[in-house]
Amino acid sequence: MDNVWNEDNIKWVEFKNLVVGGASGRKIVVTTRSNRVAEITGTISCHYLKAFPYEKSLSLFLKFAFKKGKEKQHPNLVKIGQAIVKKCQGIPLVVKDLGGNGLQHLKSLQLLVIYGCPNLKYLFQEIQELTSLNTLVIAACKNLVSLPLGLENLTALQSLIIADCEQLNLSRAQGFQEKIEKVEEDGFSLLSLGIVNLPKLGALPQWLLRGSANTLKNLTIAECVNLTTSVEWHNLTSLEKPAIIHCPQLLSLPNNMQRLKQLKIEYCPLLSQRCQQGTGVDWLNIVHASFIVLDGNAISANDN
């Protein structure tokens, strides 16, 4: 009996009565992570298993995650698997279960967080198989270069956060530049987008915003010090709560923010100047918001 958790002594006695009386010499082996379960079920001293070594854990994981030899065809998946195995703490059952649920097979997966993978340069193309994915977070992958074309198939995606990826250039997303119209027609429609600390980001690309022009409500852009132009920004008619922080070279806001409720701009001197109450070039574009914060100074609807 594997991975027993029930600590009810009465239930164990009832179960034990059902299985006794079999062939002579028959044994029941129970594995558990609970000392209480071991005390209830054990008839001899417990044997404490040591954690699986990392290399053996990885080998077991790959055995269940891939068909024999196929892992060599998916080096990026293997790198993610390595990070997963480290978090399994050498527990074979956990390694086996997670390996048997290879990411490309998780059709019902709704949340995926890829965090702290310093050796990851490219995401796996199999991400396009995660058709139920609602939230995707990619963070602290300092050598990630670009995102895969398969993102266009994540039609259920509503929240996307990309943060602390020093080498990531969103304008170089694999193949997106040639398929902008398809992304607009068939791609995701985001409700929330967060972009934080992408030093190589010079402009927001069309593929990221076009499909979400009429759905995006929350937008956060922070620590993108080289973001200089909004040429690719489109009419974000549903935008309600944008926050732009420490983007000193960003020149202007999105156009036509008809449903704007709150706006926060910090450490963006060019934007702050354009949004000054009554005098800024963009003031009429934001005056209908109920609450505005410019470099720590709050402006409420009553002040407009």
Backbone as CSV, one residue per row, in Angstrom:
resi,resn,N_x,N_y,N_z,CA_x,CA_y,CA_z,C_x,C_y,C_z
1,MET,0.864,-1.177,0.000,0.000,0.000,0.000,0.899,1.225,0.000
2,ASP,0.706,2.061,-0.995,1.641,3.160,-1.224,1.051,4.489,-0.776
3,ASN,1.867,5.277,-0.074,1.530,6.657,0.265,0.244,6.753,1.082
4,VAL,0.186,6.030,2.185,-0.988,6.012,3.053,-0.978,7.238,3.962
5,TRP,-2.119,7.893,4.075,-2.221,9.099,4.902,-3.268,8.990,6.007
6,ASN,-4.196,8.048,5.884,-5.292,7.963,6.845,-4.775,7.568,8.228
7,GLU,-5.017,8.399,9.233,-4.519,8.179,10.587,-5.601,7.681,11.540
8,ASP,-6.710,7.210,10.964,-7.819,6.701,11.771,-7.545,5.238,12.139
9,ASN,-7.254,4.989,13.407,-6.901,3.652,13.862,-8.042,2.649,13.658
10,ILE,-9.281,3.089,13.891,-10.437,2.202,13.752,-10.576,1.709,12.319
11,LYS,-10.412,2.622,11.360,-10.517,2.234,9.951,-9.414,1.249,9.571
12,TRP,-8.223,1.434,10.151,-7.141,0.503,9.839,-7.443,-0.894,10.385
13,VAL,-7.982,-0.974,11.595,-8.335,-2.261,12.174,-9.396,-2.958,11.329
14,GLU,-10.390,-2.179,10.857,-11.433,-2.751,10.014,-10.845,-3.287,8.721
15,PHE,-9.938,-2.532,8.130,-9.309,-2.976,6.892,-8.438,-4.207,7.134
16,LYS,-7.725,-4.204,8.248,-6.833,-5.315,8.573,-7.612,-6.617,8.720
17,ASN,-8.801,-6.532,9.314,-9.631,-7.721,9.487,-10.092,-8.306,8.156
18,LEU,-10.168,-7.449,7.142,-10.599,-7.913,5.827,-9.504,-8.683,5.095
19,VAL,-8.251,-8.377,5.396,-7.165,-8.955,4.605,-6.417,-10.077,5.324
20,VAL,-6.676,-10.257,6.618,-5.981,-11.341,7.326,-6.561,-12.691,6.904
21,GLY,-5.816,-13.739,7.153,-6.301,-15.078,6.872,-5.971,-15.590,5.496
22,GLY,-5.066,-14.917,4.789,-4.676,-15.358,3.458,-3.602,-16.423,3.528
23,ALA,-2.903,-16.578,2.425,-1.859,-17.604,2.342,-0.759,-17.335,3.353
24,SER,-0.150,-18.394,3.850,0.914,-18.296,4.841,2.104,-17.527,4.272
25,GLY,2.634,-16.616,5.068,3.805,-15.863,4.651,3.494,-14.584,3.904
26,ARG,2.213,-14.326,3.658,1.859,-13.100,2.925,2.132,-11.871,3.781
27,LYS,2.665,-10.834,3.155,3.017,-9.604,3.858,2.298,-8.417,3.224
28,ILE,2.067,-7.404,4.025,1.546,-6.127,3.528,2.580,-5.057,3.829
29,VAL,3.072,-4.431,2.785,4.061,-3.359,2.935,3.352,-2.021,2.789
30,VAL,3.532,-1.152,3.752,2.889,0.161,3.749,3.964,1.237,3.651
31,THR,3.789,2.151,2.720,4.669,3.327,2.653,3.871,4.558,3.054
32,THR,4.504,5.436,3.777,3.824,6.639,4.248,4.859,7.700,4.588
33,ARG,4.399,8.952,4.602,5.245,10.051,5.072,4.796,10.532,6.456
34,SER,3.874,9.767,7.074,3.335,10.138,8.385,3.815,9.158,9.450
35,ASN,4.471,9.653,10.492,4.900,8.799,11.601,3.707,8.176,12.320
36,ARG,2.603,8.914,12.390,1.405,8.396,13.041,0.861,7.180,12.295
37,VAL,0.819,7.233,10.968,0.364,6.097,10.173,1.271,4.894,10.412
38,ALA,2.572,5.141,10.485,3.527,4.053,10.710,3.285,3.381,12.058
39,GLU,2.966,4.179,13.068,2.695,3.618,14.392,1.437,2.756,14.393
40,ILE,0.406,3.200,13.669,-0.868,2.487,13.650,-0.770,1.181,12.872
41,THR,-0.108,1.210,11.740,-0.114,0.059,10.834,1.022,-0.911,11.078
42,GLY,2.091,-0.454,11.688,3.292,-1.263,11.782,3.204,-2.385,12.799
43,THR,3.776,-3.517,12.450,3.905,-4.645,13.381,5.373,-4.921,13.694
44,ILE,6.240,-4.250,12.942,7.678,-4.328,13.191,8.224,-2.908,13.162
45,SER,9.480,-2.750,13.455,10.099,-1.422,13.446,10.044,-0.813,12.050
46,CYS,9.868,0.504,12.008,9.798,1.219,10.727,11.173,1.241,10.054
47,HIS,11.145,1.229,8.749,12.370,1.407,7.972,12.271,2.755,7.271
48,TYR,13.151,3.672,7.612,13.111,5.020,7.051,13.920,5.081,5.763
49,LEU,13.234,5.404,4.680,13.891,5.477,3.384,14.630,6.796,3.238
50,LYS,15.793,6.755,2.639,16.545,7.965,2.360,16.042,8.587,1.057
51,ALA,16.264,9.874,0.939,15.862,10.563,-0.281,16.644,10.029,-1.474
52,PHE,15.976,9.966,-2.620,16.614,9.564,-3.857,17.690,10.576,-4.226
53,PRO,18.877,10.151,-4.659,19.872,11.110,-5.166,19.314,11.861,-6.380
54,TYR,19.829,13.053,-6.593,19.315,13.889,-7.683,19.401,13.188,-9.035
55,GLU,20.527,12.582,-9.346,20.697,11.947,-10.664,19.694,10.825,-10.879
56,LYS,19.450,10.022,-9.839,18.468,8.954,-9.964,17.059,9.517,-10.071
57,SER,16.801,10.595,-9.356,15.486,11.232,-9.433,15.235,11.767,-10.836
58,LEU,16.270,12.390,-11.409,16.122,12.927,-12.763,15.903,11.805,-13.771
59,SER,16.637,10.726,-13.625,16.482,9.583,-14.516,15.068,9.013,-14.447
60,LEU,14.529,8.916,-13.223,13.166,8.417,-13.041,12.153,9.370,-13.664
61,PHE,12.369,10.657,-13.462,11.464,11.668,-14.023,11.420,11.577,-15.557
62,LEU,12.596,11.513,-16.170,12.673,11.464,-17.628,12.050,10.179,-18.177
63,LYS,12.164,9.099,-17.412,11.595,7.822,-17.837,10.084,7.924,-17.983
64,PHE,9.448,8.637,-17.065,7.995,8.756,-17.108,7.527,9.931,-17.965
65,ALA,8.382,10.930,-18.147,7.971,12.120,-18.903,8.122,11.932,-20.412
66,PHE,9.046,11.070,-20.846,9.322,10.907,-22.272,9.356,9.433,-22.661
67,LYS,9.049,9.171,-23.912,9.313,7.851,-24.454,10.825,7.683,-24.554
68,LYS,11.281,6.435,-24.589,12.711,6.144,-24.537,13.486,6.900,-25.613
69,GLY,14.461,7.701,-25.176,15.323,8.448,-26.088,14.754,9.759,-26.579
70,LYS,13.472,10.029,-26.338,12.838,11.235,-26.868,13.254,12.509,-26.131
71,GLU,13.781,12.357,-24.910,14.160,13.548,-24.157,15.254,14.348,-24.855
72,LYS,16.060,13.676,-25.690,17.126,14.368,-26.412,16.573,15.343,-27.446
73,GLN,15.324,15.136,-27.845,14.696,16.014,-28.831,14.068,17.243,-28.185
74,HIS,14.021,17.268,-26.846,13.346,18.368,-26.148,14.236,18.901,-25.026
75,PRO,15.377,19.486,-25.358,16.306,19.951,-24.319,15.717,21.006,-23.401
76,ASN,14.821,21.848,-23.919,14.226,22.878,-23.074,13.282,22.281,-22.038
77,LEU,12.541,21.235,-22.452,11.683,20.545,-21.494,12.513,19.856,-20.423
78,VAL,13.646,19.304,-20.822,14.522,18.636,-19.856,15.014,19.632,-18.817
79,LYS,15.346,20.846,-19.244,15.815,21.864,-18.305,14.730,22.227,-17.299
80,ILE,13.498,22.323,-17.779,12.395,22.591,-16.857,12.211,21.407,-15.919
81,GLY,12.349,20.196,-16.476,12.249,18.990,-15.659,13.302,18.952,-14.570
82,GLN,14.509,19.409,-14.880,15.577,19.445,-13.884,15.195,20.331,-12.700
83,ALA,14.585,21.472,-13.012,14.151,22.376,-11.944,13.036,21.741,-11.115
84,ILE,12.137,21.015,-11.776,11.051,20.341,-11.060,11.597,19.269,-10.132
85,VAL,12.558,18.480,-10.632,13.130,17.387,-9.843,13.796,17.920,-8.577
86,LYS,14.472,19.055,-8.673,15.135,19.629,-7.501,14.136,19.952,-6.399
87,LYS,12.924,20.309,-6.800,11.898,20.661,-5.813,11.191,19.432,-5.244
88,CYS,11.447,18.263,-5.832,10.809,17.024,-5.356,11.489,16.459,-4.120
89,GLN,12.659,16.985,-3.779,13.384,16.612,-2.564,13.645,15.109,-2.461
90,GLY,13.854,14.471,-3.618,14.233,13.068,-3.616,13.140,12.096,-3.241
91,ILE,11.862,12.516,-3.337,10.738,11.629,-3.017,10.288,10.949,-4.305
92,PRO,10.544,9.649,-4.459,10.288,8.962,-5.731,8.848,9.081,-6.217
93,LEU,7.873,8.986,-5.298,6.475,9.044,-5.709,6.143,10.384,-6.347
94,VAL,6.677,11.455,-5.768,6.430,12.784,-6.332,7.095,12.905,-7.695
95,VAL,8.331,12.420,-7.791,9.049,12.455,-9.072,8.273,11.691,-10.138
96,LYS,7.792,10.523,-9.781,7.058,9.676,-10.723,5.766,10.351,-11.176
97,ASP,5.008,10.901,-10.218,3.730,11.523,-10.563,3.910,12.733,-11.466
98,LEU,4.889,13.567,-11.136,5.115,14.761,-11.950,5.684,14.399,-13.315
99,GLY,6.540,13.383,-13.362,7.080,12.935,-14.638,6.015,12.351,-15.537
100,GLY,5.053,11.647,-14.937,3.979,11.043,-15.717,2.999,12.040,-16.255
101,ASN,3.035,13.260,-15.695,2.166,14.344,-16.183,2.995,15.345,-16.944
102,GLY,3.655,14.925,-17.998,4.453,15.832,-18.818,3.651,17.053,-19.220
103,LEU,4.310,18.198,-19.242,3.602,19.456,-19.461,2.718,19.433,-20.707
104,GLN,3.223,18.806,-21.788,2.451,18.806,-23.016,1.184,17.975,-22.917
105,HIS,1.069,17.162,-21.840,-0.103,16.320,-21.672,-1.136,16.941,-20.724
106,LEU,-0.795,18.055,-20.124,-1.678,18.663,-19.133,-2.712,19.553,-19.811
107,LYS,-3.668,18.910,-20.464,-4.668,19.644,-21.241,-5.542,20.538,-20.374
108,SER,-5.671,20.202,-19.097,-6.536,20.972,-18.202,-5.769,21.978,-17.352
109,LEU,-4.463,22.073,-17.535,-3.653,22.995,-16.743,-4.086,24.431,-16.983
110,GLN,-4.339,25.159,-15.890,-4.801,26.540,-15.998,-3.758,27.558,-15.557
111,LEU,-2.814,27.139,-14.726,-1.779,28.049,-14.229,-0.412,27.422,-14.443
112,LEU,0.489,28.174,-15.066,1.858,27.709,-15.260,2.816,28.817,-14.864
113,VAL,3.702,28.518,-13.931,4.726,29.465,-13.490,6.093,28.888,-13.826
114,ILE,6.842,29.589,-14.643,8.212,29.202,-14.977,9.121,30.236,-14.313
115,TYR,9.768,29.830,-13.242,10.501,30.788,-12.413,11.909,30.277,-12.100
116,GLY,12.866,31.180,-12.202,14.216,30.870,-11.763,14.885,29.760,-12.540
117,CYS,14.821,29.824,-13.862,15.486,28.836,-14.722,16.602,29.561,-15.481
118,PRO,17.772,29.733,-14.861,18.821,30.561,-15.459,19.421,29.998,-16.738
119,ASN,19.288,28.690,-16.973,19.869,28.095,-18.176,18.881,27.986,-19.333
120,LEU,17.662,28.405,-19.107,16.627,28.293,-20.131,16.764,29.424,-21.148
121,LYS,16.964,29.070,-22.425,17.084,30.077,-23.489,15.823,30.182,-24.335
122,TYR,15.138,29.067,-24.519,13.924,29.057,-25.332,12.867,28.224,-24.619
123,LEU,11.636,28.684,-24.644,10.558,27.884,-24.098,10.217,26.754,-25.065
124,PHE,9.635,25.716,-24.541,9.290,24.552,-25.341,8.108,24.853,-26.253
125,GLN,8.184,24.396,-27.505,7.094,24.595,-28.455,5.820,23.880,-28.001
126,GLU,5.982,22.834,-27.170,4.817,22.072,-26.725,3.873,22.884,-25.853
127,ILE,4.264,24.100,-25.502,3.391,24.942,-24.694,2.063,25.191,-25.400
128,GLN,2.064,25.072,-26.725,0.839,25.295,-27.490,-0.225,24.233,-27.202
129,GLU,0.185,23.120,-26.579,-0.768,22.066,-26.249,-1.564,22.386,-24.980
130,LEU,-1.152,23.409,-24.245,-1.825,23.753,-22.985,-3.012,24.658,-23.271
131,THR,-4.012,24.094,-23.922,-5.115,24.888,-24.461,-6.067,25.426,-23.407
132,SER,-5.941,24.960,-22.155,-6.786,25.482,-21.082,-6.059,26.496,-20.213
133,LEU,-4.820,26.799,-20.568,-3.998,27.679,-19.739,-4.615,29.062,-19.628
134,ASN,-4.839,29.492,-18.386,-5.464,30.785,-18.115,-4.447,31.836,-17.692
135,THR,-3.426,31.399,-16.942,-2.422,32.322,-16.402,-1.026,31.767,-16.663
136,LEU,-0.173,32.599,-17.238,1.206,32.211,-17.519,2.140,33.243,-16.903
137,VAL,3.054,32.761,-16.065,4.055,33.628,-15.434,5.436,33.128,-15.823
138,ILE,6.243,34.018,-16.393,7.619,33.705,-16.757,8.500,34.728,-16.050
139,ALA,9.328,34.269,-15.116,10.082,35.225,-14.312,11.448,34.672,-13.929
140,ALA,12.402,35.595,-13.802,13.754,35.264,-13.334,14.415,34.201,-14.187
141,CYS,14.209,34.284,-15.492,14.904,33.404,-16.445,15.871,34.302,-17.223
142,LYS,17.034,34.527,-16.653,17.905,35.599,-17.110,18.496,35.375,-18.493
143,ASN,18.483,34.140,-18.982,19.038,33.867,-20.310,17.983,33.538,-21.355
144,LEU,16.725,33.685,-20.997,15.651,33.462,-21.959,15.745,34.499,-23.069
145,VAL,15.779,34.033,-24.319,16.002,34.916,-25.464,14.704,35.332,-26.126
146,SER,13.788,34.388,-26.334,12.546,34.713,-27.030,11.446,33.762,-26.605
147,LEU,10.234,34.091,-26.996,9.076,33.261,-26.687,8.669,32.473,-27.927
148,PRO,8.055,31.299,-27.753,7.737,30.455,-28.902,6.478,30.888,-29.637
149,LEU,6.442,30.543,-30.894,5.282,30.835,-31.724,4.039,30.161,-31.180
150,GLY,4.208,29.046,-30.468,3.070,28.298,-29.961,2.172,29.089,-29.030
151,LEU,2.643,30.226,-28.524,1.802,31.034,-27.644,0.504,31.459,-28.316
152,GLU,0.519,31.564,-29.622,-0.675,32.020,-30.339,-1.850,31.064,-30.177
153,ASN,-1.566,29.812,-29.796,-2.628,28.824,-29.640,-3.229,28.806,-28.239
154,LEU,-2.719,29.624,-27.345,-3.244,29.669,-25.986,-4.447,30.604,-25.929
155,THR,-5.512,30.200,-26.581,-6.682,31.070,-26.733,-7.421,31.301,-25.419
156,ALA,-7.157,30.467,-24.394,-7.796,30.652,-23.089,-6.985,31.572,-22.179
157,LEU,-5.806,31.981,-22.629,-4.918,32.787,-21.793,-5.526,34.161,-21.523
158,GLN,-5.593,34.515,-20.234,-6.150,35.810,-19.841,-5.162,36.667,-19.066
159,SER,-4.203,36.031,-18.428,-3.231,36.781,-17.628,-1.826,36.348,-17.989
160,LEU,-0.984,37.313,-18.347,0.396,37.041,-18.741,1.320,37.973,-17.974
161,ILE,2.304,37.390,-17.287,3.298,38.168,-16.553,4.682,37.722,-17.001
162,ILE,5.492,38.677,-17.423,6.865,38.401,-17.831,7.761,39.356,-17.054
163,ALA,8.684,38.798,-16.274,9.469,39.655,-15.385,10.898,39.153,-15.238
164,ASP,11.813,40.085,-15.097,13.211,39.794,-14.751,13.859,38.801,-15.709
165,CYS,13.689,39.047,-16.987,14.318,38.232,-18.028,15.250,39.156,-18.814
166,GLU,16.506,39.160,-18.421,17.459,40.170,-18.893,17.728,40.120,-20.389
167,GLN,17.668,38.937,-20.988,18.012,38.782,-22.398,16.794,38.718,-23.311
168,LEU,15.611,38.774,-22.743,14.399,38.582,-23.532,14.067,39.823,-24.342
169,ASN,13.917,39.608,-25.636,13.487,40.676,-26.536,12.162,40.245,-27.155
170,LEU,11.080,40.817,-26.686,9.753,40.386,-27.131,9.535,40.609,-28.615
171,SER,10.241,41.547,-29.204,10.074,41.792,-30.638,10.676,40.683,-31.476
172,ARG,11.461,39.778,-30.829,12.072,38.674,-31.560,11.355,37.360,-31.305
173,ALA,10.114,37.431,-30.849,9.369,36.194,-30.616,9.362,35.361,-31.882
174,GLN,9.639,34.086,-31.747,9.882,33.212,-32.884,8.700,33.168,-33.845
175,GLY,8.893,33.795,-35.003,7.899,33.671,-36.055,6.719,34.615,-35.948
176,PHE,6.622,35.378,-34.853,5.444,36.200,-34.684,5.349,37.324,-35.695
177,GLN,6.457,37.891,-36.064,6.411,39.031,-36.965,5.792,38.683,-38.310
178,GLU,5.900,37.428,-38.697,5.336,37.022,-39.979,3.874,36.617,-39.851
179,LYS,3.346,36.528,-38.601,1.996,36.004,-38.429,1.148,36.929,-37.563
180,ILE,1.379,38.232,-37.668,0.686,39.196,-36.828,-0.826,39.127,-37.033
181,GLU,-1.255,39.041,-38.296,-2.682,39.041,-38.567,-3.351,37.804,-37.981
182,LYS,-2.688,36.657,-38.044,-3.255,35.438,-37.483,-3.392,35.560,-35.974
183,VAL,-2.394,36.146,-35.311,-2.446,36.326,-33.872,-3.615,37.216,-33.498
184,GLU,-3.849,38.248,-34.299,-4.938,39.170,-34.012,-6.282,38.468,-34.127
185,GLU,-6.421,37.595,-35.119,-7.694,36.937,-35.359,-7.918,35.734,-34.452
186,ASP,-6.877,34.925,-34.232,-7.043,33.643,-33.561,-6.320,33.545,-32.221
187,GLY,-5.537,34.535,-31.843,-4.705,34.425,-30.660,-5.434,34.730,-29.377
188,PHE,-4.644,34.897,-28.312,-5.224,35.131,-26.996,-5.801,36.541,-26.879
189,SER,-6.719,36.687,-25.938,-7.314,37.986,-25.616,-7.112,38.214,-24.128
190,LEU,-6.065,38.920,-23.785,-5.681,39.085,-22.388,-6.599,40.034,-21.631
191,LEU,-6.753,39.750,-20.332,-7.401,40.679,-19.421,-6.364,41.434,-18.596
192,SER,-5.229,40.781,-18.358,-4.191,41.370,-17.521,-2.814,41.077,-18.109
193,LEU,-1.972,42.102,-18.158,-0.621,41.963,-18.704,0.361,42.697,-17.801
194,GLY,1.411,41.991,-17.400,2.460,42.607,-16.597,3.820,42.386,-17.231
195,ILE,4.568,43.456,-17.424,5.906,43.378,-17.997,6.836,44.142,-17.060
196,VAL,7.806,43.423,-16.484,8.656,44.016,-15.456,10.123,43.681,-15.713
197,ASN,10.946,44.683,-15.741,12.402,44.523,-15.819,12.831,43.701,-17.032
198,LEU,12.524,44.223,-18.202,13.012,43.650,-19.453,13.892,44.711,-20.113
199,PRO,15.174,44.743,-19.781,16.042,45.829,-20.249,16.218,45.877,-21.760
200,LYS,15.984,44.768,-22.458,16.143,44.760,-23.914,14.886,45.203,-24.647
201,LEU,13.820,45.447,-23.915,12.561,45.837,-24.547,12.621,47.299,-24.976
202,GLY,12.585,47.518,-26.289,12.590,48.880,-26.811,11.225,49.342,-27.266
203,ALA,10.367,48.397,-27.645,9.022,48.725,-28.103,8.104,47.546,-27.834
204,LEU,6.858,47.826,-27.522,5.885,46.756,-27.327,5.428,46.252,-28.690
205,PRO,5.605,44.963,-28.977,5.302,44.435,-30.305,3.809,44.249,-30.551
206,GLN,3.447,44.230,-31.832,2.045,44.102,-32.218,1.430,42.805,-31.724
207,TRP,2.169,41.700,-31.805,1.590,40.398,-31.469,1.120,40.322,-30.027
208,LEU,1.706,41.142,-29.168,1.385,41.073,-27.754,0.097,41.808,-27.402
209,LEU,-0.226,42.863,-28.154,-1.353,43.708,-27.788,-2.543,43.672,-28.743
210,ARG,-2.310,43.359,-30.010,-3.397,43.497,-30.978,-4.615,42.646,-30.647
211,GLY,-4.385,41.394,-30.301,-5.509,40.515,-30.003,-6.242,40.886,-28.736
212,SER,-5.625,41.749,-27.915,-6.210,42.121,-26.632,-6.686,43.574,-26.610
213,ALA,-6.756,44.199,-27.759,-7.100,45.617,-27.825,-8.447,45.921,-27.176
214,ASN,-9.395,44.992,-27.285,-10.740,45.229,-26.760,-11.035,44.474,-25.471
215,THR,-10.007,43.821,-24.900,-10.232,43.021,-23.688,-9.326,43.404,-22.526
216,LEU,-8.151,43.956,-22.783,-7.164,44.206,-21.740,-7.667,45.263,-20.747
217,LYS,-7.707,44.866,-19.455,-8.180,45.769,-18.414,-7.046,46.266,-17.518
218,ASN,-6.117,45.387,-17.188,-5.037,45.742,-16.275,-3.688,45.635,-16.993
219,LEU,-2.922,46.697,-16.953,-1.624,46.730,-17.618,-0.593,47.323,-16.673
220,THR,0.466,46.563,-16.407,1.577,47.051,-15.586,2.867,46.924,-16.375
221,ILE,3.566,48.028,-16.514,4.879,48.035,-17.148,5.831,48.729,-16.185
222,ALA,6.877,48.024,-15.780,7.789,48.584,-14.785,9.231,48.190,-15.077
223,GLU,10.143,49.091,-14.746,11.576,48.822,-14.850,12.005,48.434,-16.260
224,CYS,11.381,49.010,-17.246,11.785,48.794,-18.639,12.460,50.083,-19.101
225,VAL,13.725,50.209,-18.760,14.418,51.486,-18.882,14.697,51.883,-20.327
226,ASN,14.633,50.932,-21.247,14.910,51.243,-22.644,13.665,51.280,-23.512
227,LEU,12.512,51.189,-22.886,11.258,51.287,-23.630,11.057,52.732,-24.053
228,THR,11.173,52.979,-25.360,11.219,54.366,-25.841,10.030,54.768,-26.700
229,THR,9.319,53.813,-27.234,8.284,54.176,-28.196,7.017,53.374,-27.974
230,SER,5.917,53.929,-28.334,4.639,53.236,-28.249,4.017,53.090,-29.631
231,VAL,4.881,52.987,-30.641,4.412,52.875,-32.016,3.439,51.717,-32.174
232,GLU,3.684,50.614,-31.471,2.855,49.429,-31.626,1.634,49.424,-30.698
233,TRP,1.496,50.453,-29.884,0.326,50.501,-29.009,-0.904,50.744,-29.869
234,HIS,-1.996,50.093,-29.518,-3.235,50.266,-30.268,-4.304,50.828,-29.338
235,ASN,-5.472,51.016,-29.868,-6.561,51.573,-29.070,-7.020,50.552,-28.035
236,LEU,-6.542,50.702,-26.830,-6.899,49.783,-25.755,-8.178,50.279,-25.089
237,THR,-9.270,50.024,-25.746,-10.546,50.624,-25.349,-11.083,50.098,-24.030
238,SER,-10.615,48.942,-23.565,-11.114,48.362,-22.315,-10.176,48.592,-21.138
239,LEU,-9.080,49.267,-21.362,-8.073,49.450,-20.312,-8.646,50.258,-19.150
240,GLU,-8.525,49.688,-17.937,-9.081,50.325,-16.746,-8.017,50.777,-15.752
241,LYS,-6.976,49.957,-15.576,-5.998,50.256,-14.536,-4.571,50.075,-15.038
242,PRO,-4.058,51.020,-15.789,-2.651,50.939,-16.187,-1.734,51.517,-15.113
243,ALA,-0.567,50.883,-14.960,0.459,51.393,-14.048,1.793,51.332,-14.777
244,ILE,2.460,52.467,-14.875,3.728,52.543,-15.592,4.764,53.132,-14.632
245,ILE,5.791,52.327,-14.335,6.737,52.695,-13.291,8.164,52.543,-13.798
246,HIS,8.946,53.583,-13.640,10.360,53.593,-13.995,10.589,53.138,-15.435
247,CYS,9.944,53.839,-16.326,10.198,53.686,-17.767,10.546,55.089,-18.268
248,PRO,11.753,55.552,-17.980,12.100,56.962,-18.155,12.082,57.458,-19.590
249,GLN,12.137,56.542,-20.568,12.183,56.979,-21.959,10.865,56.773,-22.704
250,LEU,9.857,56.251,-22.021,8.570,56.028,-22.671,7.925,57.367,-23.001
251,LEU,7.454,57.492,-24.236,7.049,58.795,-24.750,5.576,59.124,-24.564
252,SER,4.696,58.117,-24.608,3.270,58.440,-24.543,2.466,57.260,-24.038
253,LEU,1.186,57.508,-23.759,0.266,56.496,-23.269,-0.483,55.847,-24.427
254,PRO,-1.145,54.716,-24.168,-2.026,54.149,-25.190,-3.132,55.138,-25.548
255,ASN,-3.678,54.976,-26.712,-4.740,55.874,-27.171,-6.122,55.371,-26.762
256,ASN,-7.053,56.282,-26.676,-8.475,55.946,-26.596,-8.809,55.043,-25.410
257,MET,-8.325,55.401,-24.217,-8.626,54.618,-23.014,-9.983,55.049,-22.453
258,GLN,-11.035,54.594,-23.094,-12.391,55.054,-22.791,-12.878,54.646,-21.406
259,ARG,-12.402,53.502,-20.881,-12.897,52.990,-19.604,-11.894,53.182,-18.471
260,LEU,-11.010,54.098,-18.647,-9.949,54.328,-17.663,-10.535,54.690,-16.293
261,LYS,-10.110,53.931,-15.251,-10.569,54.183,-13.892,-9.436,54.692,-13.003
262,GLN,-8.278,54.062,-13.114,-7.138,54.449,-12.298,-5.882,54.481,-13.160
263,LEU,-5.017,55.417,-12.875,-3.758,55.526,-13.614,-2.638,55.852,-12.630
264,LYS,-1.546,55.114,-12.742,-0.384,55.375,-11.900,0.848,55.509,-12.772
265,ILE,1.552,56.613,-12.608,2.796,56.852,-13.343,3.849,57.301,-12.337
266,GLU,4.949,56.536,-12.258,6.024,56.844,-11.319,7.364,56.780,-12.047
267,TYR,8.210,57.778,-11.811,9.573,57.805,-12.351,9.584,57.686,-13.883
268,CYS,8.656,58.342,-14.497,8.595,58.419,-15.965,8.454,59.898,-16.326
269,PRO,9.562,60.635,-16.351,9.480,62.097,-16.482,8.763,62.571,-17.743
270,LEU,8.977,61.901,-18.860,8.327,62.324,-20.105,6.816,62.139,-20.028
271,LEU,6.390,61.002,-19.495,4.951,60.748,-19.361,4.317,61.678,-18.329
272,SER,4.992,61.845,-17.208,4.456,62.715,-16.154,4.212,64.125,-16.673
273,GLN,5.138,64.614,-17.477,4.979,65.958,-18.039,3.778,66.031,-18.974
274,ARG,3.576,64.999,-19.758,2.463,64.985,-20.706,1.110,64.827,-20.007
275,CYS,1.122,64.349,-18.757,-0.128,64.076,-18.049,-0.434,65.090,-16.950
276,GLN,0.295,66.188,-16.918,0.061,67.192,-15.896,-1.362,67.735,-15.967
277,GLN,-1.950,67.886,-14.794,-3.347,68.312,-14.716,-3.564,69.660,-15.398
278,GLY,-4.459,69.643,-16.376,-4.866,70.877,-17.055,-3.932,71.355,-18.142
279,THR,-2.654,70.981,-18.095,-1.693,71.523,-19.056,-1.029,70.470,-19.936
280,GLY,-0.998,69.232,-19.485,-0.301,68.185,-20.228,-0.977,67.832,-21.542
281,VAL,-0.184,67.428,-22.513,-0.694,67.059,-23.832,-1.697,65.913,-23.746
282,ASP,-1.462,64.986,-22.812,-2.323,63.811,-22.688,-3.393,63.957,-21.611
283,TRP,-3.513,65.140,-21.017,-4.457,65.304,-19.912,-5.894,64.979,-20.313
284,LEU,-6.327,65.413,-21.463,-7.698,65.150,-21.895,-7.950,63.672,-22.157
285,ASN,-6.874,62.935,-22.377,-7.006,61.498,-22.616,-7.217,60.723,-21.323
286,ILE,-6.907,61.348,-20.172,-6.987,60.646,-18.888,-7.886,61.341,-17.876
287,VAL,-8.433,62.500,-18.214,-9.161,63.318,-17.248,-10.386,62.612,-16.672
288,HIS,-10.949,61.652,-17.408,-12.160,60.959,-16.947,-11.870,59.882,-15.911
289,ALA,-10.600,59.581,-15.613,-10.254,58.576,-14.610,-10.640,59.078,-13.221
290,SER,-11.097,58.169,-12.365,-11.535,58.556,-11.023,-10.357,58.806,-10.088
291,PHE,-9.197,58.204,-10.403,-8.045,58.364,-9.523,-6.761,58.284,-10.331
292,ILE,-5.899,59.294,-10.156,-4.639,59.368,-10.892,-3.512,59.652,-9.903
293,VAL,-2.404,58.920,-10.072,-1.213,59.180,-9.255,-0.057,59.497,-10.203
294,LEU,0.503,60.688,-10.049,1.661,61.111,-10.836,2.820,61.383,-9.881
295,ASP,3.816,60.505,-9.912,5.001,60.672,-9.062,4.641,60.932,-7.606
296,GLY,3.703,60.137,-7.098,3.323,60.221,-5.694,2.223,61.213,-5.392
297,ASN,1.868,62.063,-6.345,0.813,63.056,-6.150,-0.518,62.505,-6.651
298,ALA,-1.488,62.406,-5.760,-2.793,61.843,-6.102,-3.740,62.912,-6.606
299,ILE,-4.473,62.567,-7.659,-5.476,63.447,-8.216,-6.781,62.645,-8.291
300,SER,-7.808,63.062,-7.553,-9.076,62.339,-7.559,-10.042,63.000,-8.517
301,ALA,-11.183,62.316,-8.737,-12.181,62.843,-9.668,-12.694,64.211,-9.244
302,ASN,-12.719,64.452,-7.934,-13.213,65.739,-7.425,-12.280,66.889,-7.777
303,ASP,-11.013,66.558,-8.070,-10.055,67.614,-8.398,-10.088,67.982,-9.868
304,ASN,-10.725,67.104,-10.715,-10.709,67.328,-12.169,-11.741,68.385,-12.565
